Amino acid sequence: MCGRIIQIEDEDEYAEAMEFKLEQTIVPEKYRKSFNAAPHTLRIVFRLVDGKLVAEALPWRYLSHWAKEKNLRPAINARRDKLLTPYYRSMMKNGRVVVPADGWYEWTGPKGDRQPWLIQAKDKKPLFFAALTNQGDDVAIDDDTGLLIVTDDSAGGMVDVHDRRPVALTAEDAMTWLDTSFSYQQAEELIRSAALGPEYFQWSEVSKDVGGHAHDGPELLEPTGQIVLGEVATDS
């Protein structure tokens, strides 16, 4: 899964990294940048509206009507291998968005003594996570509005931090994911084939303070132990 991300740049800087002009920003004052962004907080997303790049801040969680009726907890991730099912079809057609980020965290070790790892691009450039939302282009945000970050199974060659990882794309592929002229089937094929591989990333052991929501500062990004560079996945 993807349970904590880093968003510390302005929307304009993320848009510049995507090599696309940001035409509109719809971000409330209560949005906060974060070195330790947790689910249920407002997160910056990009979408294309009439061919123009728009930045919004949406809650990182989603609870469908049937899940609410069953008293289930909100979801924060969407499995890539489930995207073509009816459950996601509407969002795949009309709700593809991108979450720009500076990295994410995962944990290893037994419960009670878990070691957090910071995962970033080797060149420290922003990442662009494929994501979905039920938020329409011109509909007010309410309690049912939210976003899901798409995850896939971890590839061989990665540090064994979790069995799933967020689907990160290049800037060019992120723009294609947003393009509604591509069918939802084509979009699924894109992220299945174009998700950045382990060779793109590095893993750094960081402070266990990451585990506390109240901790949020640049010191969380400082390595406290080993740093591992991802390698090209190979068949075993």
mmCIF file of the C-alpha atoms, coordinates in Angstrom:
data_MODEL
# 
_entry.id   MODEL 
# 
loop_
_atom_site.group_PDB 
_atom_site.id 
_atom_site.type_symbol 
_atom_site.label_atom_id 
_atom_site.label_alt_id 
_atom_site.label_comp_id 
_atom_site.label_asym_id 
_atom_site.label_entity_id 
_atom_site.label_seq_id 
_atom_site.pdbx_PDB_ins_code 
_atom_site.Cartn_x 
_atom_site.Cartn_y 
_atom_site.Cartn_z 
_atom_site.occupancy 
_atom_site.B_iso_or_equiv 
_atom_site.pdbx_formal_charge 
_atom_site.auth_seq_id 
_atom_site.auth_comp_id 
_atom_site.auth_asym_id 
_atom_site.auth_atom_id 
_atom_site.pdbx_PDB_model_num 
ATOM 1   C CA . MET A 1 1   ? 0.000   0.000   0.000   1.00 0.00 ? 1   MET A CA 1 
ATOM 2   C CA . CYS A 1 2   ? 0.931   3.666   -0.020  1.00 0.00 ? 2   CYS A CA 1 
ATOM 3   C CA . GLY A 1 3   ? 0.165   5.156   3.397   1.00 0.00 ? 3   GLY A CA 1 
ATOM 4   C CA . ARG A 1 4   ? 2.313   8.288   3.709   1.00 0.00 ? 4   ARG A CA 1 
ATOM 5   C CA . ILE A 1 5   ? 3.561   10.656  1.017   1.00 0.00 ? 5   ILE A CA 1 
ATOM 6   C CA . ILE A 1 6   ? 5.606   13.849  0.818   1.00 0.00 ? 6   ILE A CA 1 
ATOM 7   C CA . GLN A 1 7   ? 4.227   17.019  -0.799  1.00 0.00 ? 7   GLN A CA 1 
ATOM 8   C CA . ILE A 1 8   ? 6.468   19.993  -0.043  1.00 0.00 ? 8   ILE A CA 1 
ATOM 9   C CA . GLU A 1 9   ? 6.529   22.025  -3.259  1.00 0.00 ? 9   GLU A CA 1 
ATOM 10  C CA . ASP A 1 10  ? 4.091   24.564  -4.690  1.00 0.00 ? 10  ASP A CA 1 
ATOM 11  C CA . GLU A 1 11  ? 1.622   23.493  -7.360  1.00 0.00 ? 11  GLU A CA 1 
ATOM 12  C CA . ASP A 1 12  ? 3.436   25.657  -9.916  1.00 0.00 ? 12  ASP A CA 1 
ATOM 13  C CA . GLU A 1 13  ? 6.710   23.841  -9.271  1.00 0.00 ? 13  GLU A CA 1 
ATOM 14  C CA . TYR A 1 14  ? 5.099   20.445  -9.730  1.00 0.00 ? 14  TYR A CA 1 
ATOM 15  C CA . ALA A 1 15  ? 3.424   21.654  -12.931 1.00 0.00 ? 15  ALA A CA 1 
ATOM 16  C CA . GLU A 1 16  ? 6.768   22.944  -14.201 1.00 0.00 ? 16  GLU A CA 1 
ATOM 17  C CA . ALA A 1 17  ? 8.261   19.510  -13.541 1.00 0.00 ? 17  ALA A CA 1 
ATOM 18  C CA . MET A 1 18  ? 5.453   18.098  -15.685 1.00 0.00 ? 18  MET A CA 1 
ATOM 19  C CA . GLU A 1 19  ? 6.462   20.572  -18.407 1.00 0.00 ? 19  GLU A CA 1 
ATOM 20  C CA . PHE A 1 20  ? 2.891   21.834  -18.635 1.00 0.00 ? 20  PHE A CA 1 
ATOM 21  C CA . LYS A 1 21  ? 1.406   25.229  -17.805 1.00 0.00 ? 21  LYS A CA 1 
ATOM 22  C CA . LEU A 1 22  ? -0.872  25.323  -14.781 1.00 0.00 ? 22  LEU A CA 1 
ATOM 23  C CA . GLU A 1 23  ? -4.015  27.199  -15.820 1.00 0.00 ? 23  GLU A CA 1 
ATOM 24  C CA . GLN A 1 24  ? -6.046  27.155  -12.598 1.00 0.00 ? 24  GLN A CA 1 
ATOM 25  C CA . THR A 1 25  ? -5.567  26.424  -8.901  1.00 0.00 ? 25  THR A CA 1 
ATOM 26  C CA . ILE A 1 26  ? -8.460  25.429  -6.637  1.00 0.00 ? 26  ILE A CA 1 
ATOM 27  C CA . VAL A 1 27  ? -6.773  24.903  -3.274  1.00 0.00 ? 27  VAL A CA 1 
ATOM 28  C CA . PRO A 1 28  ? -8.379  25.974  0.043   1.00 0.00 ? 28  PRO A CA 1 
ATOM 29  C CA . GLU A 1 29  ? -6.427  27.865  2.689   1.00 0.00 ? 29  GLU A CA 1 
ATOM 30  C CA . LYS A 1 30  ? -6.561  24.870  5.040   1.00 0.00 ? 30  LYS A CA 1 
ATOM 31  C CA . TYR A 1 31  ? -4.376  22.813  2.680   1.00 0.00 ? 31  TYR A CA 1 
ATOM 32  C CA . ARG A 1 32  ? -0.894  22.242  4.129   1.00 0.00 ? 32  ARG A CA 1 
ATOM 33  C CA . LYS A 1 33  ? 2.301   21.042  2.513   1.00 0.00 ? 33  LYS A CA 1 
ATOM 34  C CA . SER A 1 34  ? 3.730   18.080  4.365   1.00 0.00 ? 34  SER A CA 1 
ATOM 35  C CA . PHE A 1 35  ? 6.880   16.025  4.864   1.00 0.00 ? 35  PHE A CA 1 
ATOM 36  C CA . ASN A 1 36  ? 4.653   13.321  6.342   1.00 0.00 ? 36  ASN A CA 1 
ATOM 37  C CA . ALA A 1 37  ? 1.245   13.501  4.673   1.00 0.00 ? 37  ALA A CA 1 
ATOM 38  C CA . ALA A 1 38  ? -1.223  10.951  6.011   1.00 0.00 ? 38  ALA A CA 1 
ATOM 39  C CA . PRO A 1 39  ? -4.478  9.628   4.571   1.00 0.00 ? 39  PRO A CA 1 
ATOM 40  C CA . HIS A 1 40  ? -7.611  11.749  5.100   1.00 0.00 ? 40  HIS A CA 1 
ATOM 41  C CA . THR A 1 41  ? -5.621  14.983  4.702   1.00 0.00 ? 41  THR A CA 1 
ATOM 42  C CA . LEU A 1 42  ? -6.073  17.287  1.710   1.00 0.00 ? 42  LEU A CA 1 
ATOM 43  C CA . ARG A 1 43  ? -3.556  16.514  -1.047  1.00 0.00 ? 43  ARG A CA 1 
ATOM 44  C CA . ILE A 1 44  ? -2.738  18.328  -4.262  1.00 0.00 ? 44  ILE A CA 1 
ATOM 45  C CA . VAL A 1 45  ? -3.903  16.626  -7.441  1.00 0.00 ? 45  VAL A CA 1 
ATOM 46  C CA . PHE A 1 46  ? -3.728  17.587  -11.112 1.00 0.00 ? 46  PHE A CA 1 
ATOM 47  C CA . ARG A 1 47  ? -6.460  16.987  -13.660 1.00 0.00 ? 47  ARG A CA 1 
ATOM 48  C CA . LEU A 1 48  ? -7.119  18.100  -17.214 1.00 0.00 ? 48  LEU A CA 1 
ATOM 49  C CA . VAL A 1 49  ? -10.254 20.179  -17.766 1.00 0.00 ? 49  VAL A CA 1 
ATOM 50  C CA . ASP A 1 50  ? -10.930 21.090  -21.394 1.00 0.00 ? 50  ASP A CA 1 
ATOM 51  C CA . GLY A 1 51  ? -7.266  20.477  -22.120 1.00 0.00 ? 51  GLY A CA 1 
ATOM 52  C CA . LYS A 1 52  ? -6.099  22.799  -19.346 1.00 0.00 ? 52  LYS A CA 1 
ATOM 53  C CA . LEU A 1 53  ? -4.107  21.672  -16.316 1.00 0.00 ? 53  LEU A CA 1 
ATOM 54  C CA . VAL A 1 54  ? -5.927  22.373  -13.033 1.00 0.00 ? 54  VAL A CA 1 
ATOM 55  C CA . ALA A 1 55  ? -4.609  21.891  -9.488  1.00 0.00 ? 55  ALA A CA 1 
ATOM 56  C CA . GLU A 1 56  ? -7.021  20.960  -6.717  1.00 0.00 ? 56  GLU A CA 1 
ATOM 57  C CA . ALA A 1 57  ? -6.770  19.750  -3.127  1.00 0.00 ? 57  ALA A CA 1 
ATOM 58  C CA . LEU A 1 58  ? -8.843  16.646  -2.392  1.00 0.00 ? 58  LEU A CA 1 
ATOM 59  C CA . PRO A 1 59  ? -9.154  14.424  0.691   1.00 0.00 ? 59  PRO A CA 1 
ATOM 60  C CA . TRP A 1 60  ? -6.956  11.345  0.435   1.00 0.00 ? 60  TRP A CA 1 
ATOM 61  C CA . ARG A 1 61  ? -9.642  8.740   1.030   1.00 0.00 ? 61  ARG A CA 1 
ATOM 62  C CA . TYR A 1 62  ? -12.716 7.363   -0.677  1.00 0.00 ? 62  TYR A CA 1 
ATOM 63  C CA . LEU A 1 63  ? -15.805 5.648   0.664   1.00 0.00 ? 63  LEU A CA 1 
ATOM 64  C CA . SER A 1 64  ? -18.305 4.353   -1.856  1.00 0.00 ? 64  SER A CA 1 
ATOM 65  C CA . HIS A 1 65  ? -22.019 4.372   -1.033  1.00 0.00 ? 65  HIS A CA 1 
ATOM 66  C CA . TRP A 1 66  ? -22.158 0.600   -0.599  1.00 0.00 ? 66  TRP A CA 1 
ATOM 67  C CA . ALA A 1 67  ? -19.049 0.656   1.625   1.00 0.00 ? 67  ALA A CA 1 
ATOM 68  C CA . LYS A 1 68  ? -20.638 3.367   3.750   1.00 0.00 ? 68  LYS A CA 1 
ATOM 69  C CA . GLU A 1 69  ? -23.796 1.290   4.131   1.00 0.00 ? 69  GLU A CA 1 
ATOM 70  C CA . LYS A 1 70  ? -21.671 -1.646  5.312   1.00 0.00 ? 70  LYS A CA 1 
ATOM 71  C CA . ASN A 1 71  ? -19.815 0.573   7.817   1.00 0.00 ? 71  ASN A CA 1 
ATOM 72  C CA . LEU A 1 72  ? -16.494 -0.108  6.142   1.00 0.00 ? 72  LEU A CA 1 
ATOM 73  C CA . ARG A 1 73  ? -13.438 2.090   6.518   1.00 0.00 ? 73  ARG A CA 1 
ATOM 74  C CA . PRO A 1 74  ? -12.542 4.474   3.675   1.00 0.00 ? 74  PRO A CA 1 
ATOM 75  C CA . ALA A 1 75  ? -10.024 3.171   1.143   1.00 0.00 ? 75  ALA A CA 1 
ATOM 76  C CA . ILE A 1 76  ? -6.865  5.128   0.301   1.00 0.00 ? 76  ILE A CA 1 
ATOM 77  C CA . ASN A 1 77  ? -5.473  3.023   -2.553  1.00 0.00 ? 77  ASN A CA 1 
ATOM 78  C CA . ALA A 1 78  ? -6.841  1.367   -5.693  1.00 0.00 ? 78  ALA A CA 1 
ATOM 79  C CA . ARG A 1 79  ? -5.248  -1.851  -6.951  1.00 0.00 ? 79  ARG A CA 1 
ATOM 80  C CA . ARG A 1 80  ? -4.046  -1.595  -10.546 1.00 0.00 ? 80  ARG A CA 1 
ATOM 81  C CA . ASP A 1 81  ? -5.231  -5.112  -11.320 1.00 0.00 ? 81  ASP A CA 1 
ATOM 82  C CA . LYS A 1 82  ? -8.800  -4.170  -10.285 1.00 0.00 ? 82  LYS A CA 1 
ATOM 83  C CA . LEU A 1 83  ? -9.129  -0.973  -12.322 1.00 0.00 ? 83  LEU A CA 1 
ATOM 84  C CA . LEU A 1 84  ? -11.100 -2.542  -15.172 1.00 0.00 ? 84  LEU A CA 1 
ATOM 85  C CA . THR A 1 85  ? -13.807 -3.865  -12.841 1.00 0.00 ? 85  THR A CA 1 
ATOM 86  C CA . PRO A 1 86  ? -17.206 -2.094  -12.676 1.00 0.00 ? 86  PRO A CA 1 
ATOM 87  C CA . TYR A 1 87  ? -16.324 -0.675  -9.244  1.00 0.00 ? 87  TYR A CA 1 
ATOM 88  C CA . TYR A 1 88  ? -13.729 1.707   -10.739 1.00 0.00 ? 88  TYR A CA 1 
ATOM 89  C CA . ARG A 1 89  ? -15.161 2.163   -14.227 1.00 0.00 ? 89  ARG A CA 1 
ATOM 90  C CA . SER A 1 90  ? -16.732 5.571   -13.689 1.00 0.00 ? 90  SER A CA 1 
ATOM 91  C CA . MET A 1 91  ? -13.590 6.997   -12.082 1.00 0.00 ? 91  MET A CA 1 
ATOM 92  C CA . MET A 1 92  ? -11.388 5.418   -14.756 1.00 0.00 ? 92  MET A CA 1 
ATOM 93  C CA . LYS A 1 93  ? -13.472 7.141   -17.427 1.00 0.00 ? 93  LYS A CA 1 
ATOM 94  C CA . ASN A 1 94  ? -13.932 10.540  -15.813 1.00 0.00 ? 94  ASN A CA 1 
ATOM 95  C CA . GLY A 1 95  ? -11.831 10.751  -12.664 1.00 0.00 ? 95  GLY A CA 1 
ATOM 96  C CA . ARG A 1 96  ? -8.208  10.115  -13.613 1.00 0.00 ? 96  ARG A CA 1 
ATOM 97  C CA . VAL A 1 97  ? -5.927  12.498  -11.717 1.00 0.00 ? 97  VAL A CA 1 
ATOM 98  C CA . VAL A 1 98  ? -2.241  12.714  -10.820 1.00 0.00 ? 98  VAL A CA 1 
ATOM 99  C CA . VAL A 1 99  ? -0.842  13.197  -7.324  1.00 0.00 ? 99  VAL A CA 1 
ATOM 100 C CA . PRO A 1 100 ? 2.538   14.974  -7.496  1.00 0.00 ? 100 PRO A CA 1 
ATOM 101 C CA . ALA A 1 101 ? 4.884   13.976  -4.683  1.00 0.00 ? 101 ALA A CA 1 
ATOM 102 C CA . ASP A 1 102 ? 8.477   14.144  -3.531  1.00 0.00 ? 102 ASP A CA 1 
ATOM 103 C CA . GLY A 1 103 ? 8.505   10.571  -2.292  1.00 0.00 ? 103 GLY A CA 1 
ATOM 104 C CA . TRP A 1 104 ? 6.695   8.199   0.029   1.00 0.00 ? 104 TRP A CA 1 
ATOM 105 C CA . TYR A 1 105 ? 7.336   6.047   3.100   1.00 0.00 ? 105 TYR A CA 1 
ATOM 106 C CA . GLU A 1 106 ? 7.061   2.334   3.766   1.00 0.00 ? 106 GLU A CA 1 
ATOM 107 C CA . TRP A 1 107 ? 7.922   0.218   6.812   1.00 0.00 ? 107 TRP A CA 1 
ATOM 108 C CA . THR A 1 108 ? 9.734   -3.060  7.502   1.00 0.00 ? 108 THR A CA 1 
ATOM 109 C CA . GLY A 1 109 ? 10.115  -5.175  10.608  1.00 0.00 ? 109 GLY A CA 1 
ATOM 110 C CA . PRO A 1 110 ? 7.794   -6.616  13.248  1.00 0.00 ? 110 PRO A CA 1 
ATOM 111 C CA . LYS A 1 111 ? 4.888   -4.737  14.768  1.00 0.00 ? 111 LYS A CA 1 
ATOM 112 C CA . GLY A 1 112 ? 6.125   -2.538  17.579  1.00 0.00 ? 112 GLY A CA 1 
ATOM 113 C CA . ASP A 1 113 ? 9.603   -2.188  16.096  1.00 0.00 ? 113 ASP A CA 1 
ATOM 114 C CA . ARG A 1 114 ? 8.977   -1.080  12.544  1.00 0.00 ? 114 ARG A CA 1 
ATOM 115 C CA . GLN A 1 115 ? 11.657  0.717   10.525  1.00 0.00 ? 115 GLN A CA 1 
ATOM 116 C CA . PRO A 1 116 ? 10.452  3.457   8.164   1.00 0.00 ? 116 PRO A CA 1 
ATOM 117 C CA . TRP A 1 117 ? 12.042  3.886   4.743   1.00 0.00 ? 117 TRP A CA 1 
ATOM 118 C CA . LEU A 1 118 ? 11.926  6.991   2.583   1.00 0.00 ? 118 LEU A CA 1 
ATOM 119 C CA . ILE A 1 119 ? 11.541  6.125   -1.107  1.00 0.00 ? 119 ILE A CA 1 
ATOM 120 C CA . GLN A 1 120 ? 12.470  8.826   -3.628  1.00 0.00 ? 120 GLN A CA 1 
ATOM 121 C CA . ALA A 1 121 ? 13.628  9.165   -7.194  1.00 0.00 ? 121 ALA A CA 1 
ATOM 122 C CA . LYS A 1 122 ? 17.411  8.789   -7.368  1.00 0.00 ? 122 LYS A CA 1 
ATOM 123 C CA . ASP A 1 123 ? 17.622  12.278  -8.873  1.00 0.00 ? 123 ASP A CA 1 
ATOM 124 C CA . LYS A 1 124 ? 15.224  13.630  -6.173  1.00 0.00 ? 124 LYS A CA 1 
ATOM 125 C CA . LYS A 1 125 ? 12.886  14.980  -8.831  1.00 0.00 ? 125 LYS A CA 1 
ATOM 126 C CA . PRO A 1 126 ? 9.112   14.956  -8.232  1.00 0.00 ? 126 PRO A CA 1 
ATOM 127 C CA . LEU A 1 127 ? 7.122   11.789  -8.812  1.00 0.00 ? 127 LEU A CA 1 
ATOM 128 C CA . PHE A 1 128 ? 3.695   11.629  -10.406 1.00 0.00 ? 128 PHE A CA 1 
ATOM 129 C CA . PHE A 1 129 ? 1.346   9.022   -8.940  1.00 0.00 ? 129 PHE A CA 1 
ATOM 130 C CA . ALA A 1 130 ? -1.580  7.730   -10.982 1.00 0.00 ? 130 ALA A CA 1 
ATOM 131 C CA . ALA A 1 131 ? -4.739  8.335   -8.962  1.00 0.00 ? 131 ALA A CA 1 
ATOM 132 C CA . LEU A 1 132 ? -8.528  8.347   -9.196  1.00 0.00 ? 132 LEU A CA 1 
ATOM 133 C CA . THR A 1 133 ? -11.253 10.582  -7.823  1.00 0.00 ? 133 THR A CA 1 
ATOM 134 C CA . ASN A 1 134 ? -15.037 10.696  -7.799  1.00 0.00 ? 134 ASN A CA 1 
ATOM 135 C CA . GLN A 1 135 ? -14.879 14.491  -7.775  1.00 0.00 ? 135 GLN A CA 1 
ATOM 136 C CA . GLY A 1 136 ? -16.463 16.002  -10.883 1.00 0.00 ? 136 GLY A CA 1 
ATOM 137 C CA . ASP A 1 137 ? -15.026 18.989  -12.719 1.00 0.00 ? 137 ASP A CA 1 
ATOM 138 C CA . ASP A 1 138 ? -17.700 21.382  -11.442 1.00 0.00 ? 138 ASP A CA 1 
ATOM 139 C CA . VAL A 1 139 ? -19.080 19.708  -8.319  1.00 0.00 ? 139 VAL A CA 1 
ATOM 140 C CA . ALA A 1 140 ? -18.499 21.027  -4.812  1.00 0.00 ? 140 ALA A CA 1 
ATOM 141 C CA . ILE A 1 141 ? -16.343 18.888  -2.535  1.00 0.00 ? 141 ILE A CA 1 
ATOM 142 C CA . ASP A 1 142 ? -18.395 17.115  0.137   1.00 0.00 ? 142 ASP A CA 1 
ATOM 143 C CA . ASP A 1 143 ? -18.024 14.240  2.602   1.00 0.00 ? 143 ASP A CA 1 
ATOM 144 C CA . ASP A 1 144 ? -18.282 11.695  -0.230  1.00 0.00 ? 144 ASP A CA 1 
ATOM 145 C CA . THR A 1 145 ? -15.514 13.248  -2.306  1.00 0.00 ? 145 THR A CA 1 
ATOM 146 C CA . GLY A 1 146 ? -12.041 11.773  -2.228  1.00 0.00 ? 146 GLY A CA 1 
ATOM 147 C CA . LEU A 1 147 ? -9.091  10.305  -4.091  1.00 0.00 ? 147 LEU A CA 1 
ATOM 148 C CA . LEU A 1 148 ? -7.334  6.966   -4.335  1.00 0.00 ? 148 LEU A CA 1 
ATOM 149 C CA . ILE A 1 149 ? -3.670  6.438   -5.248  1.00 0.00 ? 149 ILE A CA 1 
ATOM 150 C CA . VAL A 1 150 ? -3.211  3.529   -7.650  1.00 0.00 ? 150 VAL A CA 1 
ATOM 151 C CA . THR A 1 151 ? -0.881  0.800   -6.410  1.00 0.00 ? 151 THR A CA 1 
ATOM 152 C CA . ASP A 1 152 ? 0.681   -2.232  -8.049  1.00 0.00 ? 152 ASP A CA 1 
ATOM 153 C CA . ASP A 1 153 ? 2.544   -5.280  -6.773  1.00 0.00 ? 153 ASP A CA 1 
ATOM 154 C CA . SER A 1 154 ? 6.155   -4.623  -5.820  1.00 0.00 ? 154 SER A CA 1 
ATOM 155 C CA . ALA A 1 155 ? 8.651   -5.481  -8.540  1.00 0.00 ? 155 ALA A CA 1 
ATOM 156 C CA . GLY A 1 156 ? 11.673  -7.733  -8.121  1.00 0.00 ? 156 GLY A CA 1 
ATOM 157 C CA . GLY A 1 157 ? 14.817  -5.808  -7.238  1.00 0.00 ? 157 GLY A CA 1 
ATOM 158 C CA . MET A 1 158 ? 13.067  -3.562  -4.733  1.00 0.00 ? 158 MET A CA 1 
ATOM 159 C CA . VAL A 1 159 ? 13.864  -3.475  -1.048  1.00 0.00 ? 159 VAL A CA 1 
ATOM 160 C CA . ASP A 1 160 ? 11.225  -5.689  0.499   1.00 0.00 ? 160 ASP A CA 1 
ATOM 161 C CA . VAL A 1 161 ? 9.349   -2.866  2.192   1.00 0.00 ? 161 VAL A CA 1 
ATOM 162 C CA . HIS A 1 162 ? 5.865   -3.889  1.160   1.00 0.00 ? 162 HIS A CA 1 
ATOM 163 C CA . ASP A 1 163 ? 4.025   -6.066  -1.287  1.00 0.00 ? 163 ASP A CA 1 
ATOM 164 C CA . ARG A 1 164 ? 2.564   -3.038  -3.084  1.00 0.00 ? 164 ARG A CA 1 
ATOM 165 C CA . ARG A 1 165 ? 3.832   0.327   -4.318  1.00 0.00 ? 165 ARG A CA 1 
ATOM 166 C CA . PRO A 1 166 ? 2.268   3.491   -5.762  1.00 0.00 ? 166 PRO A CA 1 
ATOM 167 C CA . VAL A 1 167 ? 2.262   3.623   -9.555  1.00 0.00 ? 167 VAL A CA 1 
ATOM 168 C CA . ALA A 1 168 ? 4.699   6.435   -10.395 1.00 0.00 ? 168 ALA A CA 1 
ATOM 169 C CA . LEU A 1 169 ? 4.887   7.804   -13.942 1.00 0.00 ? 169 LEU A CA 1 
ATOM 170 C CA . THR A 1 170 ? 7.148   10.083  -15.944 1.00 0.00 ? 170 THR A CA 1 
ATOM 171 C CA . ALA A 1 171 ? 5.795   13.573  -16.623 1.00 0.00 ? 171 ALA A CA 1 
ATOM 172 C CA . GLU A 1 172 ? 4.907   12.588  -20.194 1.00 0.00 ? 172 GLU A CA 1 
ATOM 173 C CA . ASP A 1 173 ? 3.073   9.427   -19.147 1.00 0.00 ? 173 ASP A CA 1 
ATOM 174 C CA . ALA A 1 174 ? 1.312   11.323  -16.361 1.00 0.00 ? 174 ALA A CA 1 
ATOM 175 C CA . MET A 1 175 ? -0.136  13.727  -18.935 1.00 0.00 ? 175 MET A CA 1 
ATOM 176 C CA . THR A 1 176 ? -1.288  10.767  -21.034 1.00 0.00 ? 176 THR A CA 1 
ATOM 177 C CA . TRP A 1 177 ? -2.983  9.246   -17.966 1.00 0.00 ? 177 TRP A CA 1 
ATOM 178 C CA . LEU A 1 178 ? -4.886  12.532  -17.539 1.00 0.00 ? 178 LEU A CA 1 
ATOM 179 C CA . ASP A 1 179 ? -5.938  12.724  -21.195 1.00 0.00 ? 179 ASP A CA 1 
ATOM 180 C CA . THR A 1 180 ? -9.618  11.769  -21.352 1.00 0.00 ? 180 THR A CA 1 
ATOM 181 C CA . SER A 1 181 ? -9.368  11.134  -25.099 1.00 0.00 ? 181 SER A CA 1 
ATOM 182 C CA . PHE A 1 182 ? -7.644  7.885   -24.074 1.00 0.00 ? 182 PHE A CA 1 
ATOM 183 C CA . SER A 1 183 ? -10.110 5.168   -23.135 1.00 0.00 ? 183 SER A CA 1 
ATOM 184 C CA . TYR A 1 184 ? -10.037 3.734   -19.649 1.00 0.00 ? 184 TYR A CA 1 
ATOM 185 C CA . GLN A 1 185 ? -8.727  0.484   -21.120 1.00 0.00 ? 185 GLN A CA 1 
ATOM 186 C CA . GLN A 1 186 ? -5.839  2.358   -22.763 1.00 0.00 ? 186 GLN A CA 1 
ATOM 187 C CA . ALA A 1 187 ? -5.167  4.168   -19.488 1.00 0.00 ? 187 ALA A CA 1 
ATOM 188 C CA . GLU A 1 188 ? -4.947  0.876   -17.614 1.00 0.00 ? 188 GLU A CA 1 
ATOM 189 C CA . GLU A 1 189 ? -2.568  -0.503  -20.228 1.00 0.00 ? 189 GLU A CA 1 
ATOM 190 C CA . LEU A 1 190 ? -0.438  2.630   -19.901 1.00 0.00 ? 190 LEU A CA 1 
ATOM 191 C CA . ILE A 1 191 ? 0.168   2.299   -16.194 1.00 0.00 ? 191 ILE A CA 1 
ATOM 192 C CA . ARG A 1 192 ? 0.632   -1.461  -16.484 1.00 0.00 ? 192 ARG A CA 1 
ATOM 193 C CA . SER A 1 193 ? 3.463   -0.967  -18.967 1.00 0.00 ? 193 SER A CA 1 
ATOM 194 C CA . ALA A 1 194 ? 4.871   2.462   -18.072 1.00 0.00 ? 194 ALA A CA 1 
ATOM 195 C CA . ALA A 1 195 ? 5.051   2.461   -14.263 1.00 0.00 ? 195 ALA A CA 1 
ATOM 196 C CA . LEU A 1 196 ? 8.568   3.448   -13.192 1.00 0.00 ? 196 LEU A CA 1 
ATOM 197 C CA . GLY A 1 197 ? 10.655  0.428   -12.217 1.00 0.00 ? 197 GLY A CA 1 
ATOM 198 C CA . PRO A 1 198 ? 12.845  -0.124  -9.144  1.00 0.00 ? 198 PRO A CA 1 
ATOM 199 C CA . GLU A 1 199 ? 15.955  1.146   -10.946 1.00 0.00 ? 199 GLU A CA 1 
ATOM 200 C CA . TYR A 1 200 ? 14.447  4.655   -10.762 1.00 0.00 ? 200 TYR A CA 1 
ATOM 201 C CA . PHE A 1 201 ? 14.342  4.787   -6.938  1.00 0.00 ? 201 PHE A CA 1 
ATOM 202 C CA . GLN A 1 202 ? 16.449  4.810   -3.806  1.00 0.00 ? 202 GLN A CA 1 
ATOM 203 C CA . TRP A 1 203 ? 15.438  3.696   -0.290  1.00 0.00 ? 203 TRP A CA 1 
ATOM 204 C CA . SER A 1 204 ? 16.771  5.367   2.844   1.00 0.00 ? 204 SER A CA 1 
ATOM 205 C CA . GLU A 1 205 ? 16.265  4.322   6.448   1.00 0.00 ? 205 GLU A CA 1 
ATOM 206 C CA . VAL A 1 206 ? 14.850  7.334   8.290   1.00 0.00 ? 206 VAL A CA 1 
ATOM 207 C CA . SER A 1 207 ? 13.760  8.292   11.794  1.00 0.00 ? 207 SER A CA 1 
ATOM 208 C CA . LYS A 1 208 ? 10.960  6.356   13.467  1.00 0.00 ? 208 LYS A CA 1 
ATOM 209 C CA . ASP A 1 209 ? 9.393   9.748   14.165  1.00 0.00 ? 209 ASP A CA 1 
ATOM 210 C CA . VAL A 1 210 ? 7.755   9.299   10.745  1.00 0.00 ? 210 VAL A CA 1 
ATOM 211 C CA . GLY A 1 211 ? 5.311   6.977   12.482  1.00 0.00 ? 211 GLY A CA 1 
ATOM 212 C CA . GLY A 1 212 ? 3.763   9.854   14.422  1.00 0.00 ? 212 GLY A CA 1 
ATOM 213 C CA . HIS A 1 213 ? 1.343   12.135  12.581  1.00 0.00 ? 213 HIS A CA 1 
ATOM 214 C CA . ALA A 1 214 ? 2.479   15.112  14.647  1.00 0.00 ? 214 ALA A CA 1 
ATOM 215 C CA . HIS A 1 215 ? 6.036   14.875  13.294  1.00 0.00 ? 215 HIS A CA 1 
ATOM 216 C CA . ASP A 1 216 ? 6.332   16.899  10.116  1.00 0.00 ? 216 ASP A CA 1 
ATOM 217 C CA . GLY A 1 217 ? 9.583   18.571  9.165   1.00 0.00 ? 217 GLY A CA 1 
ATOM 218 C CA . PRO A 1 218 ? 12.603  18.331  6.852   1.00 0.00 ? 218 PRO A CA 1 
ATOM 219 C CA . GLU A 1 219 ? 14.506  16.284  9.433   1.00 0.00 ? 219 GLU A CA 1 
ATOM 220 C CA . LEU A 1 220 ? 12.273  13.323  8.517   1.00 0.00 ? 220 LEU A CA 1 
ATOM 221 C CA . LEU A 1 221 ? 14.029  13.111  5.147   1.00 0.00 ? 221 LEU A CA 1 
ATOM 222 C CA . GLU A 1 222 ? 17.489  12.709  6.676   1.00 0.00 ? 222 GLU A CA 1 
ATOM 223 C CA . PRO A 1 223 ? 18.896  9.153   6.371   1.00 0.00 ? 223 PRO A CA 1 
ATOM 224 C CA . THR A 1 224 ? 19.558  7.463   9.707   1.00 0.00 ? 224 THR A CA 1 
ATOM 225 C CA . GLY A 1 225 ? 20.932  4.185   8.366   1.00 0.00 ? 225 GLY A CA 1 
ATOM 226 C CA . GLN A 1 226 ? 21.511  2.386   5.111   1.00 0.00 ? 226 GLN A CA 1 
ATOM 227 C CA . ILE A 1 227 ? 20.685  3.783   1.680   1.00 0.00 ? 227 ILE A CA 1 
ATOM 228 C CA . VAL A 1 228 ? 19.814  1.274   -1.029  1.00 0.00 ? 228 VAL A CA 1 
ATOM 229 C CA . LEU A 1 229 ? 19.673  1.971   -4.755  1.00 0.00 ? 229 LEU A CA 1 
ATOM 230 C CA . GLY A 1 230 ? 17.023  0.136   -6.739  1.00 0.00 ? 230 GLY A CA 1 
ATOM 231 C CA . GLU A 1 231 ? 18.121  -2.261  -9.439  1.00 0.00 ? 231 GLU A CA 1 
ATOM 232 C CA . VAL A 1 232 ? 16.540  -3.474  -12.643 1.00 0.00 ? 232 VAL A CA 1 
ATOM 233 C CA . ALA A 1 233 ? 14.079  -6.248  -11.894 1.00 0.00 ? 233 ALA A CA 1 
ATOM 234 C CA . THR A 1 234 ? 15.100  -9.695  -13.094 1.00 0.00 ? 234 THR A CA 1 
ATOM 235 C CA . ASP A 1 235 ? 13.222  -12.965 -13.271 1.00 0.00 ? 235 ASP A CA 1 
ATOM 236 C CA . SER A 1 236 ? 14.254  -15.387 -10.562 1.00 0.00 ? 236 SER A CA 1 
# 
